[in-house]
């Protein structure tokens, strides 16, 4: 499978894609509305930011409590009910007179559940696509998330000028209902990948099993840490260049889109196996230029080139799938997503702390150098033949070509 046209001809990929896009759109507009509502009520930029992005950190709680359910519940039912739960949560947050802390409690609770939804979607994508089509499908999903978030923030901004934040929250609730309907009526009923009862203890046991493999551990760290440190660099665009931060973010979006399309669509599998570490280095190296405070065109070019390196995530996700038993795919990728968001939050906090003690330019360069150092430390474990051997041995139920 080498073209996006083939991808959308694959049974069930289109409804999964559309349900995911509707879910992302709903999360984007409701997050913007909630952040606006909290800022209007409190006047606190910190609380407003936490209202928008705090639920992502709550996914770490879900990763340590709920993830064993990702492979033990029917995926269609799980995606349908999770979308309905999010729709109900958005409707509750839209209630007039609701206390700010009650709205926070709902948002954090939904953040915990979101980790389960991410694991279920990733596991189902693995089931739907042939082995050689997974990276292309993941590329398309990444492109969709970026595009939908951009359009969602634009739509949310327009709606906030004509509706109250409560009205925008209700719009988000409607989008969640749409996601639930697409999942329920577009996807086929499939049995769980694993038998048995989900529990916190089982979540911890499986997480420990996933983490116990050295090749898998190297891949997880390569997916989380270099990326999270570079996100910390990006979190300083506003203090570094308040008037030009929007242009820097836009340049990053262009680079990410180009990288996902190139790696997912045009780079052969043989080259993909070689490009993981070089792309990880490319992700960080151009950010060192910020220390020199070059002209804006140079910075825009550097950010565009650097963010092509985010496509390394596609390569390492593909490797993670090869190293993971098929029946554990949901929890494995749920752990990846939750861990990535948590490390990105840590990267942003570390960047802010360094910038306060030095300067935004210095902090960006330091975090970029740290990302390079981590990648170089991990590189030997990401290139070892043992990783390939373990990948073949740990997936005995996966047929050739899948």
Buried (B, 14 or more C-beta within 10 A) or exposed (E): BEEBEEBEEBEBBBBBBBBBBBBBBBBBBBBBBBBBBBBEBEEEEEBBBBBBBBBBBBBBBBBBBBBBBBBBBBBBBBBBBBBBBBBBBBBBBBEEEBEBEEBBEBBBBBBBBBBBBBBBBBBBBBBBBBBEBBBBBBBBBBBBBBBBBBBBBEBBEEBBEEBBBBBBBBBBBBBBBBBBBBBBEBBEEBEBBBEEEBBEEBBBEBBEBBEEBEBBBBBBBBBBBBBBBBBBBBBBBBBBBEEBBEBBBBBBBBBBBBBBBBBBBEBEEEEBBEBBBEBBBBBBBBBBBBBEEEEEEEBBBBBBBBBBBBBBBBBBBBBBBBBBBBBBBBBBBBBBBBBBBBBBBBBBEBBBEBBEEEBBBBBBBBBBBBBBEBBEEBBEBBBBEEBBEBBEEBBEEBEEEB
